[in-house]
Amino acid sequence: MLISLCGCDPLSPGFRNEMRRRSSDSGLALGYIGGTAMEVFPLAGVPVTNRILLENYSGPCRSCAGWFSSDGRLIVWNVLWPDWKPEEPSLLVRTITGQTIAMWSGLLNTPYALALSPDRSRVALEAINHYPGAPGTGLQYLVLGTPNRVILEAQPPENETGGSESLGWSPDSRSIVFSRHGKIIIVDIMTGDHKVLTSGSRPAWSPDGRWISFTSSDGRPMLLDPSSRKEVALYGGSRITGPIAWSPDSCCISFSDHGRNVEDFLGMIHGRMIVYRISDGAWLPLVRFGLKGGMSARFGWFYNYKEFLEINRANEGKQSVRSVPVPR
């Protein structure tokens, strides 16, 4: 059964005020860390044209990529060559304020989707195959604190257009949702059993476990109840341009689209980051991207953005932060 949640007035004062309060009270924000680029968007109802572009000085190296955890409290940092050294960890799990709590050492190909398990024991990732025969590519998970790596699904062929641009863990940290060949699939990491749920791509599991979000084959945001297989169409059936990210309390999601204004009709298509409430379909445009749209890949929700920015400012001017405290 397919149900649709139509979008409400995007300028709803109630929803915007709610997001402003949450941003003020807990420091809730959307963020992106991709090498030297970093962006932070507090949910305070700022004009959609306001975009803060920052340099990344927060992580263990200048060009490290980072993924926010589903609870909004941690960051998984990825150290790649030339910054990575064999005697140092290639993945570090840190708090927003920089305390290292777990790590993994070993050679990693470039991850393009990554997720920390809710119990903080494993990291699931999709690693891209940059050259024939590259080891350790495809869907896998790494056991933190050990050198262990488990390959769950091989890297899709080069012509595959429906690979996982996002991943999600079940709340019990036992299963991972991903996509292959235009299908949404759950794999049990203990047994290896695969279960195909529906057609689509870019899946993510809500932190409360109730829903799996995904993008339909024609580019529309969807929800799927993994128990009943009920599907819910979001955003009035409009198309989006990137993966969906869940708020830590499963109240809301974020995604990008191509915008809806007079510039679009003149060929100057811009992209926007949208914040969308699941319960009633209320949404607001948080920020506008540049010409020809933007993608929401790698954006995540997190708390305490002010402390995060303070750490970034404190590290400014340092080429890398090579000191890595060992978790006790």
N, C-alpha and C positions, 0 to 999 in steps of 0.2 A: 504494500500500500504506500502510495506517494502522497505526502502532505507538503503544503507550501506555506512558508512564513514570509509574507510580503513585507517589504521595507516600509517603515513608518517615516514620518517627517524627519529628514536628516538634521534639521535644525531644532529638534525637540529640546527646549530648555531643560526639561527634567533629566534627560539622559546626559546632556552635556554637563549639567551641574553635578550629577552623580559621579561622572568621570573626574571632574575637577576636584571634588572632595577626596576621592580615593587617591588621586595623585598627590594631593597635599598631605593627607594623613599618613600614608604608608610609602610614599615615593614611588607609586606604581607608574611604569613607563614602558614604552616599546623601545627596543634597541637593536642595533646591528653592529657587528664587528667583523670586518673582512680585511685582513691584512692591515695596511697602514690607515685604512679608512674606518671611522667609527661614527655612528649617529645615535642620538638619544632624543626620544620624543615623549616628554611628560604629557599625561592625559589631562591637561588643564584647559582644554578648549582654546588653544592658541589659533590664530588665523592659519588657514591651510597653506598659505604661501610662505609661512615661517618655517625654515628648515635649518637646523643647526648642523654644520659640517665640522667634525672634529678629527684630530689626528689621534691614532691609537698609541697611547703610552701606558695602558693599564695592564697589559698582559706580560708574560715571561719574555717576550721578544717584540721587537718593533713591528714585524710583519706577521705576527701570530693571528690566526682566525679564532673566533670564540662563538660558542653556542650557549644560550641561557637554558637552565634546567626548567623542567615543567612546573616546579614549585616556585620559581622566580627567585631563588636564594643563592644559586651557584652558577658558575661559568665553567664549561669545559674548554680549555685552551689547547690548540693544536700547534705544535712547533714543527715546522717542516724545513727541509734543506733550503738554504745553506745555514739557517740558524741552529738546526738540530745537530747534536753531537751524539755518537753512539753510547757514550757513557752517561747521557742525560735522558730524562723522560721526554717522550714525544707528545704525550697527553697529560695535562694537569687539570685536576678538578679543584677549583678555588671558590672561596666565598666572594661576594661582591666587593668586599674590602680587602681582598688579596691574600687571605690565609689559605694555604694549600692543605687539602684534606685527603686527597688520593691522587695516584698517578699511574701511568703505564709507560713502559719503555719498549721500544722496538721500531722497526722500519714501517712507515705508513705511506701508502700512496695517497694522493690528494682526496680527502673526503669531500663529498658534495652534499651529504645529508648526515646528521649525527644527532643522537639522543642519549641522555644519561638515564639509566633505569631509576625508578622511584626509590628503590632501596639503596641506591648509590653504589652498587657493587659492580656494575657493568656499563659499558658504553657501546651502543649499537651504531653502526655507520655504514654508509655506502661509499666505497672507494672506487674512483674512476680508473680505467685502464688506459694509461697514456702511451703504452707501447706493447707490442705483441708479447704474450707470455709473462706479463707483469704479475708477480706473486701478491697474494693478499688483496685481490680486488673483489668487488661485489659486496653483497650484504653479509655482514659479519658482526660479531660482538667481541669485545675485549674485556677480560676479567681484570679489574683494577687491583693493583698491588701484586700482580703476578705477570709473567710474560705470556700468558695464555691468550690465544686467538682462535675463534671458532668461525669457519666460513659456513654460512647458512644457505646462500644462494649465489651462484656464480654471476660475475659481471655480465649484463645483457650484451648482445652483439652491438656493433657500432651503429647499425641502422635502427636500433630500438629507440622509439620516441616516447615510450611510456614508462621509463624507469623511475625509481623513487627519488623525487626531489625532496621528500620529507619522510620521516619515520615516526613511529609512536610505540611506547611501551604500555602494556596493560598495567593497572594499578598494583597487581601482585608481582610485577617484574618477571613474569614467566613467559609472556608472549610478546611478539613484535608484529606490528602491522606495517606493510610495505606494498609496493605495486610492481608488477611485471607484466609486460605485453598488454597493457590496458586493463588489468585486473587488480582488484584490491584483495590482498592475501594476508592471512594471519598465520604465523609460524610459531609453534610451541618450541622454545629453545631447549627444553628438557628431552622431548621425544623426537623432535624434528618434523612432526606432523604439520602439513600445510592444509589450510582451509580457504577456498576461494569464496569471497563474500558477495561481490558485485563487480560491475565494470566501472573503471575510473582510474585515477592516478592521484599522486600527492596526498597520501593519507596521513592522519595524525589522530592520536587517541586523546580524548578529553581527560584531564587529570582525575576526575571523579569516576572515570570508566564507563559513563553512561552512553557516550556517543563516540563514533569514529567520523571525523570530517574527511572529505575528499573532494576532488574536482571531477565532475562528470566528463564523459567523452567529448561533449561539446563545450566544455569550459565553464560550467556553472557550479557554484558552491553547494555542497550537499552534506547532509548528516545521515549516518546509518546507525541504527541500534544493533549492536553485534549479537544480541540475544534473539530479538524478534525479526531481524532483517528489515524492519520498517525504515523507509527512506524519507527524508525531509528535504525539500528544496528551499534554499535560503535566498535572501536578497532579491526577492521578486523574480527570480529566474534570470537575473542579469549575469553576464559573463565576468569572470575575474582573470587576473593575469599572473597569479603566483600561488604558492602554497598558503594554507591557512595555519595560523598560530593561535593556540588557546591561552586565555588568561589563567593564572594559577588556580583560581576558584571555579573554573569552568563556566563562569557567567557569560563571557564574551569571547569573541574571536577577532582576529585582524587578518586582512588580506589586501591586495592591491587590485585596482581596476583602471580603466582608461579615462575615467572622468566624464562629466556631462555638463559642458558649458559651451558658450558661443565659439570658443577657440576650436573646439572639437569639430564643429561644422565647417570651419575654415581650413581644416587640415592640420592645425597645430595641436595634435592630440597629446595631451598630458596624462600622466598617471597619478593616482592618489592612493594613499594608505587609508583604509577604512577600518573603523572600530564598530563592531556589530554586536548587539545584545541578543542572545539566543531566545530568551523567554518571550519577547514580543516583536523582534525584528527591527527595533530602533537602531539607528546607526548615525555616525557622524564622520565626515572627512577630516582626518587628523593632519595630513600634510600632503602637499602636491609635489610630484616628481618633475623631472625635466621633460624635454621634448620627446615625443613618441613613447611615452609611458614608462612605467617602472615595474619591477618585480619584487614581490614580498619574500622571496627566498631568503632564508637565514635570519629574518626578523624574529624576535622573541620578546616575551613579556618578562619584566623583572621588577623587584622592589628596591627601594633605597637608592634611587638614581643619583641623589645628591652626594652620598658617600662614594658612589662609583666615580662620579666626576671629580671628586676631591682626590681620589687615588690617581686618576689620570693626570690631573694637574701636578701632583707631587712627583710623578715620574717623568714629567715633561723635560726634555733635554737629555734624558738618558737613552742611549742607543738600544740597550736591552737590559732586562732585569735578570741576571744570570743566577742569582742566589735562589735556590729552591729548597725551602725547609722540608725535611722528611716528616711525614705524618707519624704521630705516635699511636 
